[in-house]
Amino acid sequence: MLIKRNFLIFLSISTLLFFTSCIKYHKLSKEETPQGRNLPDYRHVVYDNLRSKTIYNEFSTLAHFDVLRLSDEVREAYVNINADKRGKDKQAKKAMLRRQLEENKHWISMYILADIRDKNHVSLTDKNSLWSPFIVLSDGRKVMPISIKEVDLEPEYQFLFGYRFNVFKRSYEVKFPVANAQGENYLRDDITYTLIMSSPAKQVEYDWSRPQDFYMEGKRDIRDDDYYWI
């Protein structure tokens, strides 16, 4: 009898643990834990436009950079999220998108999240910054930034960066000219570019012409919510 009772207790506890681990509580009781209405998800643009790399000295971490290029599709995703968040009508949304796309006609822009471990580093905006960004075109020419600003990243872009955004990283907006002094556009159809982050001793490349899988650190599935969308 005692054995049977202990078995039933064990079975009840096992069943409870099994179901609580398999079924999320909010799916069982949405009335008690309101989830709100899910908005359209535009984060798929991150896959082709964001690159992340960590730089080491043997086993010590020197720096980590997450670089999101503000391509037309990223800017459009930002506008869509912003309009949904703020309740903008179609006319306001269209005007905002036009202004955003116009910026890409004048600058190559990107947001960089930086975690730099060197104690002497102050900011990428400092003229004597330990790390410096520049662009190398596929024809060998180099382009220096015309603007580096430390920024408070907007919630929309925090959302697009996902788990990569945290309080330990500093956010920067970096802009490069799209044309040289003679007005020649750098980005012709046959020209691509690579961002270089360089210190006196190390350089690391961020290349959008290569597939995203080349840059994935680890073997986690890109569809895994805990990895990609947090």
Backbone hydrogen bonds, N-H to C=O, Kabsch-Sander energy under -0.5 kcal/mol:
donor,donor_aa,acceptor,acceptor_aa,energy
5,R,1,M,-2.5
6,N,2,L,-2.5
7,F,3,I,-2.1
8,L,4,K,-2.2
9,I,5,R,-2.2
10,F,6,N,-2.5
11,L,7,F,-2.6
12,S,8,L,-2.4
13,I,9,I,-2.4
14,S,10,F,-2.4
15,T,11,L,-2.4
16,L,12,S,-2.3
17,L,13,I,-2.5
18,F,14,S,-2.3
19,F,15,T,-2.4
20,T,16,L,-2.2
21,S,17,L,-1.4
22,C,18,F,-1.2
23,I,19,F,-2.3
24,K,22,C,-0.5
27,K,24,K,-1.3
28,L,24,K,-0.8
28,L,25,Y,-1.2
29,S,25,Y,-1.6
33,T,29,S,-1.4
42,Y,40,P,-0.6
45,V,42,Y,-1.4
46,V,43,R,-1.6
47,Y,44,H,-1.0
49,N,45,V,-0.9
49,N,46,V,-0.5
50,L,46,V,-1.9
51,R,67,V,-2.3
53,K,65,F,-2.0
55,I,63,A,-3.2
57,N,60,S,-3.0
58,E,56,Y,-0.5
59,F,57,N,-0.6
60,S,57,N,-2.1
62,L,55,I,-3.0
63,A,55,I,-1.5
64,H,115,D,-1.8
65,F,53,K,-2.3
66,D,113,L,-2.3
67,V,51,R,-3.3
67,V,65,F,-0.5
68,L,66,D,-0.5
68,L,111,Y,-2.9
69,R,49,N,-2.2
69,R,67,V,-0.6
70,L,109,S,-2.6
71,S,69,R,-1.8
75,R,71,S,-2.5
76,E,72,D,-2.2
77,A,73,E,-2.0
78,Y,74,V,-2.5
79,V,75,R,-2.3
80,N,76,E,-2.4
81,I,77,A,-2.5
82,N,78,Y,-2.8
83,A,79,V,-2.8
84,D,80,N,-2.1
85,K,81,I,-2.4
86,R,82,N,-2.4
87,G,83,A,-1.4
88,K,83,A,-1.6
93,K,89,D,-2.5
94,K,90,K,-2.5
95,A,91,Q,-2.2
96,M,92,A,-2.2
97,L,93,K,-2.3
98,R,94,K,-2.1
99,R,95,A,-1.8
100,Q,96,M,-2.2
101,L,97,L,-2.6
102,E,98,R,-1.6
103,E,99,R,-1.2
104,N,100,Q,-0.8
105,K,102,E,-1.4
106,H,103,E,-1.6
107,W,103,E,-2.1
108,I,176,F,-3.0
109,S,107,W,-0.7
110,M,174,V,-1.9
111,Y,68,L,-2.5
112,I,172,Y,-2.6
113,L,66,D,-2.7
114,A,112,I,-0.6
114,A,170,R,-2.7
115,D,64,H,-2.6
117,R,62,L,-2.4
117,R,115,D,-0.5
118,D,62,L,-0.5
121,H,118,D,-1.2
126,D,123,S,-1.4
129,S,126,D,-1.7
132,S,198,S,-2.5
134,F,196,I,-1.8
135,I,143,V,-2.8
136,V,194,T,-2.6
137,L,135,I,-0.5
137,L,141,R,-3.3
138,S,192,T,-2.5
140,G,137,L,-2.3
143,V,135,I,-2.8
146,I,175,K,-2.4
147,S,175,K,-1.4
149,K,173,E,-2.5
151,V,149,K,-0.5
151,V,171,S,-2.2
153,L,151,V,-0.8
157,Y,154,E,-0.7
158,Q,154,E,-2.3
159,F,155,P,-2.3
160,L,156,E,-1.6
161,F,157,Y,-2.4
162,G,158,Q,-1.4
164,R,161,F,-1.4
165,F,162,G,-1.7
169,K,166,N,-1.4
170,R,114,A,-2.6
172,Y,112,I,-2.2
173,E,149,K,-2.9
174,V,110,M,-2.8
174,V,172,Y,-0.5
175,K,147,S,-2.6
176,F,108,I,-2.1
178,V,106,H,-1.2
180,N,184,E,-2.1
183,G,180,N,-2.1
186,Y,178,V,-3.2
187,L,178,V,-0.6
188,R,186,Y,-1.3
191,I,188,R,-1.8
194,T,136,V,-2.1
195,L,206,Y,-2.4
196,I,134,F,-3.3
197,M,204,V,-2.4
198,S,132,S,-2.6
198,S,196,I,-0.6
199,S,202,K,-3.5
204,V,197,M,-1.9
206,Y,195,L,-2.4
208,W,193,Y,-0.7
208,W,206,Y,-0.6
210,R,207,D,-0.7
214,F,211,P,-1.4
215,Y,212,Q,-2.2
216,M,212,Q,-0.6
216,M,213,D,-0.6
218,G,216,M,-0.9
224,D,221,D,-1.8
227,Y,224,D,-1.2
228,Y,224,D,-2.8
229,W,225,D,-1.2
230,I,225,D,-0.9
